[in-house]
Amino acid sequence: MSDAELVLRSTRVITPEGTRAASVAVSAGTITAVLPYDAPVPEGTRLEDFGDDVLLPGLVDTHVHVNDPGRTEWEGFWTATRAAAAGGITTLVDMPLNSLPPTTTVENLRVKRQVAADKAHIDVGFWGGALPDNVKDLRPLHEAGVFGFKAFLSPSGVDEFPHLDQEQLARSLAEIASFDGLLIVHAEDPHHLEAAPQQGGPKYADFLASRPRDAEDTAIAQLIARAKRLHARVHVLHLSSSDALPLIAAAKADGVRLTVETCPHYLTLTAEEVPDGASEFKCCPPIREAANQDLLWQALADGTVDCVVTDHSPSTADLKTSDFATAWGGISGLQLSLAAVWTEARRRGHGLEDVVRWMSARTAALVGLDDRKGAIAAGRDADFAVLAPDETFTVDPAGLQHRNPVTAYAGKTLHGVVKSTWLRGERIVADGEFTPPKGHLLTRTP
């Protein structure tokens, strides 16, 4: 510890080996050692003692729609990264759509990075997009450092980001497999969606019927078949249908290079509790029934589902109309994801070590950042969240940092108060007070 500039100490530090009392030494923004709790601190080294609050690695959220530039009134790098920091997230990867331009060419990536450069309170990386007409742009985007490519198999909701049909999916996936890239997929089959009843109106039951489970199941089956044929890396975004879990488990057992995520809203909210007209709960695929939720939790526990990410997809309040057919679909939960998941996890008998695995270690691994992020271990970035896991708070939308005060968690009492968040050894938020932006723009490790 002789060269440490900073030591962070807690009786509960979550490390890859388990939770223990420890002192974490930091120098030049990097963890240099994880030492016994009572290790002597050299004279002149700053000590931060968090007592019994839990020191955990900063979360890595690989599914965030920042919408900047072009739809900055919906969100933006300044507000999104403040919300993330307030919730213990120290790294996010921005989705390629809902901004104008979308991140589908190297030039558009340059624009996105330029906009984000001086606004990021945390570290930010970028996904590229796979569209019907941009196969030629995929390798250049990969070489420019995007972490992979997002595709829709059904309409995305914005005209500038059209979905892929099965032939276009095959072409894009073959190109991405040629350089061992990663394709991440919104998996809902358009034919099943078209065949489902489309009632419209304020009733949540009608909206749920319009996004049936078999739309997810069919699209996932098709994706698995193509990935197996090409030995390609694929990732299923925001899984909500528990009916797809046996198919996913079988594919993994068969050696398909498949990973799967789900989201806090699928794990903590249920269709039975959604009031009619409350489109702050609308997302696609939708929040399903409590029995479905139980099976998603079981799949997280056994590893069929790999990780948990927010899919933070905000909009202006006026787009959240009482008609589920026309309202914008997206849950704003960036600041609340850790507390929401921890609240339900503890009720179901899971520990914070599980939450860290799902929301930090595995998400860092998904995007190849696990040499730098996702664990409190020597050589990793000194990114931390300090959590009081037993303290509670009631969600007030007006007190959240994302741009538009709309959230499906309004009024809920959650466990887990983030006391402070640290990025490369610097405290970036504590007690609602933020430092100026210190985030780096990340690129995929070659």
Backbone hydrogen bonds in HBPLUS format (Angstrom, degrees):
<---DONOR---> <-ACCEPTOR-->    atom                        ^
c    i                          cat <-CA-CA->   ^        H-A-AA   ^      H-
h    n   atom  resd res      DA  || num        DHA   H-A  angle D-A-AA Bond
n    s   type  num  typ     dist DA aas  dist angle  dist       angle   num
A0004-ALA N   A0001-MET O   3.00 MM   3  5.25 167.7  2.01 117.7 121.2     1
A0005-GLU N   A0026-VAL O   2.88 MM  21  6.02 153.6  1.95 150.9 158.7     2
A0046-ARG N   A0005-GLU O   3.29 MM  41  6.34 155.5  2.36 138.2 132.8     3
A0006-LEU N   A0026-VAL O   3.19 MM  20  5.13 153.2  2.27 148.2 149.0     4
A0026-VAL N   A0006-LEU O   2.82 MM  20  5.13 154.9  1.88 162.6 161.2     5
A0007-VAL N   A0046-ARG O   2.80 MM  39  6.20 145.2  1.92 160.0 170.7     6
A0048-GLU N   A0007-VAL O   2.81 MM  41  6.18 163.1  1.84 167.7 172.1     7
A0008-LEU N   A0024-VAL O   2.94 MM  16  5.10 159.5  1.99 141.8 145.7     8
A0024-VAL N   A0008-LEU O   2.75 MM  16  5.10 169.0  1.76 150.2 154.0     9
A0009-ARG N   A0048-GLU O   2.81 MM  39  6.16 162.4  1.84 163.3 165.2    10
A0050-PHE N   A0009-ARG O   2.80 MM  41  6.05 173.1  1.81 170.5 168.1    11
A0010-SER N   A0022-ALA O   3.21 MM  12  5.97 161.3  2.24 166.7 172.4    12
A0022-ALA N   A0010-SER O   3.03 MM  12  5.97 159.3  2.08 172.2 177.5    13
A0011-THR N   A0051-GLY O   2.92 MM  40  6.05 165.9  1.94 163.0 163.6    14
A0055-LEU N   A0012-ARG O   2.92 MM  43  6.35 161.5  1.95 157.6 163.7    15
A0013-VAL N   A0020-ARG O   2.80 MM   7  5.34 158.0  1.85 135.7 142.7    16
A0020-ARG N   A0013-VAL O   3.02 MM   7  5.34 155.3  2.08 139.5 144.1    17
A0014-ILE N   A0055-LEU O   2.99 MM  41  6.34 166.1  2.01 167.0 169.9    18
A0015-THR N   A0018-GLY O   2.94 MM   3  5.15 165.4  1.97 134.2 137.7    19
A0018-GLY N   A0015-THR O   2.97 MM   3  5.15 161.6  2.00 111.0 117.1    20
A0023-SER N   A0035-LEU O   2.96 MM  12  5.11 160.9  1.99 134.2 139.2    21
A0035-LEU N   A0023-SER O   2.79 MM  12  5.11 169.1  1.80 164.7 161.0    22
A0025-ALA N   A0033-ALA O   2.88 MM   8  5.19 159.2  1.93 152.3 158.4    23
A0032-THR N   A0025-ALA O   2.84 MM   7  5.53 160.5  1.87 137.7 144.3    24
A0027-SER N   A0030-THR O   2.94 MM   3  5.46 161.8  1.97 157.4 160.2    25
A0030-THR N   A0027-SER O   3.00 MM   3  5.46 165.3  2.02 118.8 123.6    26
A0382-ALA N   A0029-GLY O   2.99 MM 353  5.53 166.9  2.00 139.7 136.4    27
A0031-ILE N   A0380-ARG O   2.89 MM 349  5.63 172.7  1.89 174.8 176.6    28
A0379-GLY N   A0031-ILE O   2.75 MM 348  5.49 169.6  1.76 158.9 155.3    29
A0039-ALA N   A0036-PRO O   3.08 MM   3  5.38 161.6  2.11 120.2 119.5    30
A0045-THR N   A0042-PRO O   3.08 MM   3  5.62 161.5  2.12 136.4 137.5    31
A0053-ASP N   A0050-PHE O   3.07 MM   3  5.60 154.8  2.13 146.0 142.5    32
A0054-VAL N   A0387-LEU O   2.80 MM 333  5.08 152.3  1.88 163.5 154.6    33
A0387-LEU N   A0054-VAL O   2.87 MM 333  5.08 163.4  1.89 149.1 152.8    34
A0056-LEU N   A0385-ALA O   2.97 MM 329  5.41 175.6  1.97 164.7 166.1    35
A0385-ALA N   A0056-LEU O   2.85 MM 329  5.41 155.3  1.91 155.0 158.9    36
A0058-GLY N   A0383-ASP O   3.00 MM 325  5.03 160.5  2.04 107.5 107.7    37
A0059-LEU N   A0088-GLY O   2.99 MM  29  6.14 170.9  2.00 148.8 148.4    38
A0090-THR N   A0059-LEU O   2.97 MM  31  5.74 154.6  2.03 144.1 148.4    39
A0091-THR N   A0059-LEU O   3.33 MM  32  6.63 145.6  2.45 158.0 160.2    40
A0060-VAL N   A0359-MET O   3.08 MM 299  6.25 160.9  2.12 145.2 151.1    41
A0061-ASP N   A0091-THR O   2.87 MM  30  6.24 160.0  1.91 160.0 156.7    42
A0093-VAL N   A0061-ASP O   2.92 MM  32  6.45 141.6  2.07 150.8 153.1    43
A0311-ASP N   A0063-HIS O   2.94 MM 248  4.87 130.8  2.18 143.8 150.8    44
A0095-MET N   A0064-VAL O   2.75 MM  31  5.79 160.7  1.79 158.2 159.8    45
A0065-HIS N   A0312-HIS O   2.88 MM 247  5.81 159.3  1.92 159.3 164.9    46
A0071-ARG N   A0067-ASN O   3.10 MM   4  5.26 142.9  2.24 158.7 166.6    47
A0100-LEU N   A0069-PRO O   2.73 MM  31  5.74 160.9  1.77 134.7 141.6    48
A0074-TRP N   A0071-ARG O   2.82 MM   3  5.55 156.9  1.87 118.5 126.3    49
A0080-ALA N   A0076-GLY O   2.86 MM   4  5.82 164.5  1.88 158.1 163.2    50
A0081-THR N   A0077-PHE O   3.08 MM   4  5.76 161.0  2.12 135.8 141.6    51
A0082-ARG N   A0078-TRP O   3.22 MM   4  6.28 143.7  2.36 136.0 145.5    52
A0083-ALA N   A0079-THR O   2.98 MM   4  6.18 162.2  2.01 151.2 155.8    53
A0084-ALA N   A0080-ALA O   2.92 MM   4  6.17 158.4  1.97 147.5 153.9    54
A0085-ALA N   A0081-THR O   2.97 MM   4  6.03 165.3  1.99 140.0 144.1    55
A0086-ALA N   A0082-ARG O   2.93 MM   4  6.12 159.2  1.97 150.7 156.3    56
A0087-GLY N   A0083-ALA O   3.16 MM   4  6.38 130.2  2.42 138.1 150.4    57
A0087-GLY N   A0084-ALA O   2.95 MM   3  5.15 136.6  2.15 102.0 114.8    58
A0089-ILE N   A0084-ALA O   2.92 MM   5  4.92 160.4  1.96 145.1 138.6    59
A0088-GLY N   A0085-ALA O   3.14 MM   3  5.22 169.4  2.15 110.4 111.6    60
A0123-ASP N   A0090-THR O   3.08 MM  33  6.21 149.7  2.17 154.1 146.1    61
A0092-LEU N   A0123-ASP O   2.99 MM  31  6.48 153.2  2.06 151.5 158.4    62
A0125-GLY N   A0092-LEU O   2.89 MM  33  6.34 155.3  1.95 149.3 157.3    63
A0094-ASP N   A0125-GLY O   2.88 MM  31  6.17 164.3  1.90 144.2 139.6    64
A0127-TRP N   A0094-ASP O   3.00 MM  33  6.05 164.9  2.02 166.1 161.5    65
A0103-THR N   A0096-PRO O   2.92 MM   7  4.54 151.1  2.00 124.9 133.7    66
A0104-THR N   A0102-PRO O   2.88 MM   2  5.63 130.7  2.13 109.3  94.1    67
A0129-GLY N   A0103-THR O   2.87 MM  26  5.89 125.6  2.16 148.4 154.2    68
A0109-LEU N   A0105-THR O   2.97 MM   4  6.27 149.9  2.06 146.9 155.6    69
A0110-ARG N   A0106-VAL O   2.93 MM   4  6.23 151.8  2.02 146.4 153.9    70
A0111-VAL N   A0107-GLU O   3.05 MM   4  6.42 154.9  2.11 148.2 154.3    71
A0112-LYS N   A0108-ASN O   3.01 MM   4  6.28 162.0  2.04 147.1 151.5    72
A0113-ARG N   A0109-LEU O   2.90 MM   4  6.15 166.0  1.92 157.3 160.4    73
A0114-GLN N   A0110-ARG O   2.93 MM   4  6.09 156.1  1.99 148.4 155.2    74
A0115-VAL N   A0111-VAL O   3.05 MM   4  6.32 155.4  2.11 151.6 157.4    75
A0116-ALA N   A0112-LYS O   3.03 MM   4  6.26 153.4  2.10 148.5 156.1    76
A0117-ALA N   A0113-ARG O   3.02 MM   4  5.88 136.6  2.22 146.4 155.6    77
A0119-LYS N   A0116-ALA O   3.03 MM   3  5.34 167.1  2.04 120.7 124.7    78
A0439-GLY N   A0120-ALA O   2.77 MM 319  4.93 146.4  1.88 152.4 149.1    79
A0124-VAL N   A0440-HIS O   2.92 MM 316  6.39 156.9  1.97 159.8 167.3    80
A0442-LEU N   A0124-VAL O   2.69 MM 318  5.73 163.4  1.72 140.8 146.9    81
A0147-PHE N   A0126-PHE O   3.01 MM  21  6.30 158.2  2.06 150.9 157.6    82
A0128-GLY N   A0148-GLY O   2.83 MM  20  5.97 172.6  1.84 160.6 160.6    83
A0150-LYS N   A0128-GLY O   2.80 MM  22  6.23 156.9  1.85 144.6 147.7    84
A0130-ALA N   A0150-LYS O   2.82 MM  20  5.78 165.7  1.84 155.5 151.6    85
A0134-ASN N   A0131-LEU O   3.45 MM   3  5.46 179.4  2.45 110.5 110.6    86
A0137-ASP N   A0134-ASN O   2.88 MM   3  5.22 148.8  1.98 110.1 120.0    87
A0138-LEU N   A0135-VAL O   3.21 MM   3  5.48 161.3  2.25 109.8 115.4    88
A0141-LEU N   A0137-ASP O   3.05 MM   4  6.14 155.7  2.11 147.1 154.0    89
A0142-HIS N   A0138-LEU O   2.94 MM   4  6.19 158.0  1.99 151.5 157.9    90
A0143-GLU N   A0139-ARG O   2.88 MM   4  6.15 162.0  1.91 158.2 162.7    91
A0144-ALA N   A0140-PRO O   2.92 MM   4  6.10 130.1  2.17 136.3 150.0    92
A0144-ALA N   A0141-LEU O   3.05 MM   3  4.88 128.0  2.33  90.9 105.5    93
A0146-VAL N   A0141-LEU O   3.32 MM   5  6.07 174.9  2.32 147.9 146.4    94
A0145-GLY N   A0142-HIS O   3.05 MM   3  5.32 158.8  2.09 105.9 112.6    95
A0444-ARG N   A0145-GLY O   2.84 MM 299  4.74 163.8  1.87 123.2 128.8    96
A0149-PHE N   A0182-LEU O   2.87 MM  33  6.29 153.8  1.93 157.7 166.6    97
A0184-ILE N   A0149-PHE O   2.70 MM  35  5.89 170.3  1.71 157.6 161.0    98
A0151-ALA N   A0184-ILE O   2.93 MM  33  6.36 146.2  2.05 159.7 169.6    99
A0186-HIS N   A0151-ALA O   2.89 MM  35  6.27 165.5  1.91 162.1 167.0   100
A0164-LEU N   A0152-PHE O   2.85 MM  12  6.13 167.1  1.87 165.5 161.4   101
A0153-LEU N   A0186-HIS O   3.14 MM  33  6.20 146.6  2.26 163.3 164.0   102
A0161-PHE N   A0158-VAL O   3.20 MM   3  5.87 166.1  2.22 120.0 123.3   103
A0169-LEU N   A0165-ASP O   2.79 MM   4  6.01 156.2  1.84 157.5 165.4   104
A0170-ALA N   A0166-GLN O   3.02 MM   4  6.20 155.6  2.08 140.5 146.3   105
A0171-ARG N   A0167-GLU O   3.14 MM   4  6.48 154.7  2.20 145.0 150.9   106
A0172-SER N   A0168-GLN O   2.95 MM   4  6.18 171.9  1.96 156.6 158.6   107
A0173-LEU N   A0169-LEU O   2.83 MM   4  5.89 166.0  1.85 155.4 160.0   108
A0174-ALA N   A0170-ALA O   3.00 MM   4  6.04 154.1  2.07 141.4 148.4   109
A0175-GLU N   A0171-ARG O   3.10 MM   4  6.35 159.0  2.15 148.0 153.2   110
A0176-ILE N   A0172-SER O   2.93 MM   4  6.18 165.6  1.95 153.3 157.5   111
A0177-ALA N   A0173-LEU O   2.82 MM   4  5.91 156.9  1.87 147.6 154.2   112
A0178-SER N   A0174-ALA O   3.10 MM   4  6.22 134.2  2.32 136.2 147.3   113
A0178-SER N   A0175-GLU O   3.10 MM   3  5.16 130.7  2.36  95.7 109.1   114
A0179-PHE N   A0176-ILE O   3.27 MM   3  5.75 150.6  2.37 108.3 115.4   115
A0181-GLY N   A0176-ILE O   2.87 MM   5  5.04 170.3  1.88 150.1 146.7   116
A0180-ASP N   A0177-ALA O   3.09 MM   3  4.58 166.0  2.12  99.0 102.6   117
A0183-LEU N   A0233-ARG O   3.16 MM  50  6.44 170.3  2.17 146.1 148.0   118
A0235-HIS N   A0183-LEU O   2.89 MM  52  6.26 141.4  2.04 154.8 158.8   119
A0185-VAL N   A0235-HIS O   2.87 MM  50  6.19 160.7  1.91 171.1 177.4   120
A0237-LEU N   A0185-VAL O   2.97 MM  52  5.58 170.1  1.98 148.6 147.2   121
A0189-ASP N   A0215-ALA O   2.86 MM  26  4.70 153.0  1.93 111.7 119.8   122
A0193-LEU N   A0189-ASP O   3.19 MM   4  6.49 154.5  2.25 148.9 156.7   123
A0194-GLU N   A0190-PRO O   2.85 MM   4  6.05 158.6  1.90 148.7 154.3   124
A0195-ALA N   A0191-HIS O   3.06 MM   4  6.21 144.0  2.20 137.9 147.2   125
A0196-ALA N   A0192-HIS O   3.13 MM   4  6.22 124.2  2.46 136.4 148.9   126
A0196-ALA N   A0193-LEU O   3.21 MM   3  5.22 143.6  2.35  97.9 108.2   127
A0324-PHE N   A0201-GLY O   2.89 MM 123  5.87 149.5  1.98 141.0 140.3   128
A0277-GLY N   A0202-PRO O   2.65 MM  75  4.28 137.6  1.83 145.0 139.3   129
A0206-ASP N   A0203-LYS O   3.18 MM   3  5.47 128.7  2.45 101.8 113.7   130
A0207-PHE N   A0203-LYS O   3.32 MM   4  6.76 155.6  2.38 146.3 152.7   131
A0208-LEU N   A0204-TYR O   2.86 MM   4  6.12 165.5  1.88 160.8 164.4   132
A0209-ALA N   A0205-ALA O   3.07 MM   4  6.24 153.8  2.14 140.7 147.3   133
A0210-SER N   A0206-ASP O   3.19 MM   4  6.42 131.7  2.44 136.2 148.3   134
A0210-SER N   A0207-PHE O   2.93 MM   3  5.07 133.5  2.16 100.0 113.7   135
A0211-ARG N   A0208-LEU O   3.19 MM   3  5.50 159.2  2.23 108.4 114.6   136
A0215-ALA N   A0212-PRO O   3.12 MM   3  5.67 151.1  2.21 110.8 118.7   137
A0216-GLU N   A0213-ARG O   2.98 MM   3  5.39 121.9  2.33 109.2 122.4   138
A0217-ASP N   A0213-ARG O   2.95 MM   4  6.24 169.9  1.96 157.9 160.6   139
A0218-THR N   A0214-ASP O   3.00 MM   4  5.82 165.6  2.02 136.8 140.6   140
A0219-ALA N   A0215-ALA O   3.33 MM   4  6.32 163.8  2.36 137.2 141.9   141
A0220-ILE N   A0216-GLU O   2.90 MM   4  6.08 160.9  1.94 159.7 165.1   142
A0221-ALA N   A0217-ASP O   2.99 MM   4  6.17 155.4  2.05 144.6 151.6   143
A0222-GLN N   A0218-THR O   3.00 MM   4  6.27 158.4  2.05 151.0 156.4   144
A0223-LEU N   A0219-ALA O   2.97 MM   4  6.16 157.1  2.03 145.3 151.8   145
A0224-ILE N   A0220-ILE O   2.89 MM   4  6.08 162.5  1.93 152.6 156.9   146
A0225-ALA N   A0221-ALA O   3.07 MM   4  6.27 160.3  2.11 146.8 151.8   147
A0226-ARG N   A0222-GLN O   3.13 MM   4  6.41 159.2  2.18 148.9 153.6   148
A0227-ALA N   A0223-LEU O   2.90 MM   4  6.10 161.8  1.93 153.9 159.6   149
A0228-LYS N   A0224-ILE O   2.88 MM   4  6.02 158.3  1.93 152.4 157.9   150
A0229-ARG N   A0225-ALA O   3.12 MM   4  6.27 157.0  2.18 141.3 147.4   151
A0230-LEU N   A0226-ARG O   3.08 MM   4  6.27 154.9  2.15 148.9 154.6   152
A0231-HIS N   A0227-ALA O   2.78 MM   4  5.47 115.5  2.20 139.9 154.9   153
A0232-ALA N   A0227-ALA O   3.00 MM   5  4.75 148.7  2.10 131.6 138.5   154
A0234-VAL N   A0257-ARG O   3.00 MM  23  6.39 167.7  2.01 170.3 174.3   155
A0259-THR N   A0234-VAL O   3.12 MM  25  6.62 146.8  2.23 145.1 155.1   156
A0236-VAL N   A0259-THR O   2.89 MM  23  6.37 158.0  1.94 152.8 153.6   157
A0261-GLU N   A0236-VAL O   3.09 MM  25  6.33 157.2  2.14 167.4 171.2   158
A0239-LEU N   A0261-GLU O   2.86 MM  22  6.06 165.4  1.88 151.4 150.1   159
A0244-ALA N   A0241-SER O   3.30 MM   3  5.90 161.4  2.34 111.8 116.4   160
A0245-LEU N   A0242-SER O   3.11 MM   3  5.41 162.6  2.14 111.4 116.9   161
A0248-ILE N   A0244-ALA O   3.03 MM   4  6.28 157.9  2.08 155.6 162.6   162
A0249-ALA N   A0245-LEU O   2.88 MM   4  6.07 167.8  1.90 159.2 162.0   163
A0250-ALA N   A0246-PRO O   2.96 MM   4  6.09 158.5  2.00 145.5 151.4   164
A0251-ALA N   A0247-LEU O   2.99 MM   4  6.19 155.9  2.05 145.5 152.1   165
A0252-LYS N   A0248-ILE O   2.99 MM   4  6.26 163.1  2.02 155.1 159.1   166
A0253-ALA N   A0249-ALA O   3.00 MM   4  6.21 160.9  2.04 147.2 152.7   167
A0254-ASP N   A0250-ALA O   2.97 MM   4  6.12 132.6  2.20 138.2 151.1   168
A0254-ASP N   A0251-ALA O   3.08 MM   3  4.96 128.1  2.36  91.9 106.2   169
A0256-VAL N   A0251-ALA O   3.01 MM   5  5.40 158.1  2.06 156.5 149.9   170
A0255-GLY N   A0252-LYS O   2.99 MM   3  5.19 162.6  2.02 108.6 113.4   171
A0258-LEU N   A0256-VAL O   2.88 MM   2  5.51 128.8  2.14 109.6  93.9   172
A0306-ASP N   A0260-VAL O   2.85 MM  46  5.43 139.5  2.02 137.3 149.0   173
A0307-CYS N   A0260-VAL O   3.36 MM  47  6.82 153.2  2.43 146.7 153.2   174
A0262-THR N   A0307-CYS O   3.02 MM  45  6.52 149.7  2.11 151.4 159.4   175
A0309-VAL N   A0262-THR O   3.05 MM  47  6.47 155.3  2.11 158.2 162.8   176
A0266-TYR N   A0263-CYS O   3.11 MM   3  5.53 130.9  2.36 109.3 121.3   177
A0267-LEU N   A0263-CYS O   3.29 MM   4  6.57 140.1  2.46 146.2 157.4   178
A0267-LEU N   A0264-PRO O   3.05 MM   3  5.03 128.8  2.32  96.1 110.4   179
A0268-THR N   A0264-PRO O   2.91 MM   4  5.97 125.8  2.21 149.5 163.5   180
A0269-LEU N   A0265-HIS O   3.08 MM   4  5.28 150.6  2.17 130.3 135.3   181
A0273-GLU N   A0270-THR O   3.11 MM   3  5.65 150.0  2.20 112.2 119.9   182
A0271-ALA N   A0288-ARG O   2.87 MM  17  4.94 152.8  1.95 121.0 124.8   183
A0274-VAL N   A0271-ALA O   3.23 MM   3  5.44 161.0  2.27 109.2 114.8   184
A0278-ALA N   A0275-PRO O   3.18 MM   3  5.49 160.9  2.22 131.6 131.7   185
A0279-SER N   A0277-GLY O   3.08 MM   2  5.74 129.5  2.35 105.4  91.3   186
A0281-PHE N   A0278-ALA O   3.11 MM   3  6.17 168.3  2.12 127.0 129.9   187
A0282-LYS N   A0279-SER O   2.99 MM   3  4.89 163.9  2.01 103.5 108.6   188
A0330-GLY N   A0282-LYS O   2.77 MM  48  5.98 135.0  1.97 150.7 143.2   189
A0292-ASN N   A0289-GLU O   3.08 MM   3  5.30 121.6  2.44 102.0 116.1   190
A0293-GLN N   A0289-GLU O   3.04 MM   4  6.44 152.4  2.12 148.3 156.8   191
A0294-ASP N   A0290-ALA O   3.00 MM   4  6.35 152.7  2.07 152.1 158.4   192
A0296-LEU N   A0292-ASN O   3.13 MM   4  6.54 145.6  2.25 145.9 155.9   193
A0296-LEU N   A0293-GLN O   3.09 MM   3  5.07 120.3  2.46  95.4 110.5   194
A0297-TRP N   A0293-GLN O   3.05 MM   4  6.40 159.3  2.09 157.1 161.7   195
A0298-GLN N   A0294-ASP O   3.08 MM   4  6.37 154.9  2.14 143.1 150.2   196
A0299-ALA N   A0295-LEU O   2.95 MM   4  6.16 149.7  2.04 141.5 149.5   197
A0300-LEU N   A0296-LEU O   2.95 MM   4  6.28 145.9  2.07 147.0 156.2   198
A0301-ALA N   A0297-TRP O   3.00 MM   4  6.27 161.2  2.04 150.6 155.4   199
A0302-ASP N   A0298-GLN O   3.02 MM   4  6.32 147.4  2.13 145.1 153.4   200
A0303-GLY N   A0299-ALA O   3.03 MM   4  5.92 115.4  2.47 134.0 147.2   201
A0304-THR N   A0299-ALA O   2.95 MM   5  4.93 118.6  2.34 145.3 152.0   202
A0305-VAL N   A0299-ALA O   3.15 MM   6  5.38 170.9  2.16 112.1 113.5   203
A0303-GLY N   A0300-LEU O   3.31 MM   3  5.19 151.8  2.39  97.6 105.7   204
A0308-VAL N   A0358-TRP O   3.05 MM  50  5.49 157.8  2.10 126.4 127.0   205
A0313-SER N   A0331-ILE O   3.11 MM  18  5.54 160.5  2.15 129.7 134.9   206
A0319-LEU N   A0316-THR O   3.08 MM   3  5.77 154.9  2.15 118.1 124.9   207
A0320-LYS N   A0317-ALA O   3.05 MM   3  5.45 159.3  2.09 111.8 118.5   208
A0328-TRP N   A0319-LEU O   2.84 MM   9  5.51 161.7  1.88 141.0 147.4   209
A0326-THR N   A0323-ASP O   3.16 MM   3  5.68 133.5  2.39 111.0 121.4   210
A0327-ALA N   A0323-ASP O   2.94 MM   4  5.93 147.0  2.05 160.8 171.5   211
A0336-LEU N   A0333-GLY O   3.07 MM   3  5.25 134.2  2.28 103.9 117.1   212
A0337-SER N   A0333-GLY O   3.06 MM   4  5.78 116.3  2.49 158.9 169.7   213
A0340-ALA N   A0336-LEU O   2.83 MM   4  5.89 164.4  1.86 162.3 167.6   214
A0341-VAL N   A0337-SER O   2.98 MM   4  6.06 173.2  1.99 153.5 155.5   215
A0342-TRP N   A0338-LEU O   2.89 MM   4  5.94 163.6  1.91 151.2 156.8   216
A0343-THR N   A0339-ALA O   2.89 MM   4  5.90 156.4  1.94 145.5 151.7   217
A0344-GLU N   A0340-ALA O   3.34 MM   4  6.60 162.4  2.37 148.0 150.9   218
A0345-ALA N   A0341-VAL O   2.77 MM   4  5.86 158.7  1.82 153.4 160.9   219
A0346-ARG N   A0342-TRP O   2.93 MM   4  5.91 170.7  1.94 151.0 152.7   220
A0348-ARG N   A0344-GLU O   3.08 MM   4  6.33 138.3  2.26 142.2 153.1   221
A0348-ARG N   A0345-ALA O   3.05 MM   3  5.13 127.8  2.33  96.4 110.4   222
A0350-HIS N   A0345-ALA O   2.86 MM   5  5.01 160.3  1.90 148.1 142.0   223
A0349-GLY N   A0346-ARG O   3.22 MM   3  5.07 164.2  2.24 100.6 104.6   224
A0354-ASP N   A0351-GLY O   3.04 MM   3  5.41 129.9  2.30 104.9 116.6   225
A0355-VAL N   A0351-GLY O   3.33 MM   4  6.79 156.4  2.39 144.8 150.6   226
A0356-VAL N   A0352-LEU O   2.89 MM   4  6.14 163.0  1.92 156.2 160.0   227
A0357-ARG N   A0353-GLU O   3.04 MM   4  6.23 151.8  2.12 140.3 148.0   228
A0358-TRP N   A0354-ASP O   2.97 MM   4  6.29 159.0  2.02 154.9 159.8   229
A0359-MET N   A0355-VAL O   2.89 MM   4  5.93 152.5  1.97 152.1 159.7   230
A0360-SER N   A0356-VAL O   2.87 MM   4  5.19 131.5  2.11 140.7 144.0   231
A0361-ALA N   A0356-VAL O   3.06 MM   5  6.43 156.3  2.12 148.2 155.4   232
A0362-ARG N   A0357-ARG O   2.99 MM   5  5.84 160.9  2.02 152.1 156.7   233
A0364-ALA N   A0360-SER O   2.96 MM   4  5.93 156.5  2.02 144.4 151.0   234
A0365-ALA N   A0361-ALA O   3.06 MM   4  6.28 153.1  2.13 141.0 148.6   235
A0366-LEU N   A0362-ARG O   2.93 MM   4  6.09 147.6  2.04 139.0 147.4   236
A0369-LEU N   A0364-ALA O   2.78 MM   5  4.85 153.6  1.85 157.3 150.2   237
A0368-GLY N   A0365-ALA O   3.09 MM   3  4.90 164.6  2.11 103.5 107.8   238
A0372-ARG N   A0369-LEU O   2.87 MM   3  5.50 162.1  1.91 120.4 126.6   239
A0373-LYS N   A0369-LEU O   2.73 MM   4  5.65 162.8  1.76 164.0 168.8   240
A0381-ASP N   A0372-ARG O   2.74 MM   9  5.39 164.1  1.77 142.2 146.7   241
A0380-ARG N   A0377-ALA O   3.15 MM   3  5.86 165.2  2.17 142.8 144.4   242
A0383-ASP N   A0381-ASP O   2.84 MM   2  5.53 137.1  2.03 103.9  91.1   243
A0425-GLY N   A0382-ALA O   2.82 MM  43  4.97 157.2  1.87 142.8 134.9   244
A0384-PHE N   A0422-TRP O   2.94 MM  38  4.92 149.6  2.03 124.8 134.1   245
A0422-TRP N   A0384-PHE O   2.82 MM  38  4.92 168.4  1.83 145.9 147.6   246
A0386-VAL N   A0420-SER O   2.88 MM  34  5.28 161.5  1.92 162.1 160.0   247
A0419-LYS N   A0386-VAL O   2.71 MM  33  5.45 149.9  1.80 156.3 165.4   248
A0388-ALA N   A0417-VAL O   2.87 MM  29  5.14 167.6  1.88 147.3 151.2   249
A0391-GLU N   A0388-ALA O   3.34 MM   3  5.73 150.6  2.43 109.4 117.3   250
A0417-VAL N   A0388-ALA O   3.10 MM  29  5.14 163.2  2.13 132.4 132.8   251
A0416-GLY N   A0391-GLU O   2.77 MM  25  5.55 154.0  1.83 168.1 173.0   252
A0393-PHE N   A0414-LEU O   2.98 MM  21  5.57 143.8  2.11 148.6 160.0   253
A0414-LEU N   A0393-PHE O   2.84 MM  21  5.57 158.5  1.89 167.5 166.3   254
A0395-VAL N   A0412-LYS O   2.90 MM  17  5.54 162.0  1.93 153.1 156.0   255
A0411-GLY N   A0395-VAL O   2.89 MM  16  5.05 170.3  1.90 142.6 142.9   256
A0399-GLY N   A0396-ASP O   2.83 MM   3  5.47 155.6  1.88 124.2 131.9   257
A0400-LEU N   A0397-PRO O   3.15 MM   3  5.46 169.5  2.16 114.8 116.9   258
A0406-VAL N   A0404-ASN O   2.69 MM   2  5.72 136.8  1.87 114.4  99.7   259
A0410-ALA N   A0407-THR O   3.46 MM   3  5.76 165.5  2.48 111.5 111.8   260
A0412-LYS N   A0409-TYR O   3.01 MM   3  5.59 164.7  2.04 142.0 143.3   261
A0421-THR N   A0429-VAL O   2.98 MM   8  5.44 149.5  2.08 150.5 155.5   262
A0428-ILE N   A0421-THR O   2.82 MM   7  5.86 155.4  1.88 150.5 159.0   263
A0423-LEU N   A0426-GLU O   2.80 MM   3  5.25 157.5  1.85 151.7 150.3   264
A0426-GLU N   A0423-LEU O   3.01 MM   3  5.25 156.2  2.06 110.9 118.5   265
A0435-THR N   A0428-ILE O   3.03 MM   7  5.15 155.8  2.09 136.1 137.4   266
A0430-ALA N   A0433-GLU O   3.06 MM   3  5.39 149.9  2.15 141.1 149.9   267
A0433-GLU N   A0430-ALA O   2.97 MM   3  5.39 166.6  1.99 119.0 123.2   268
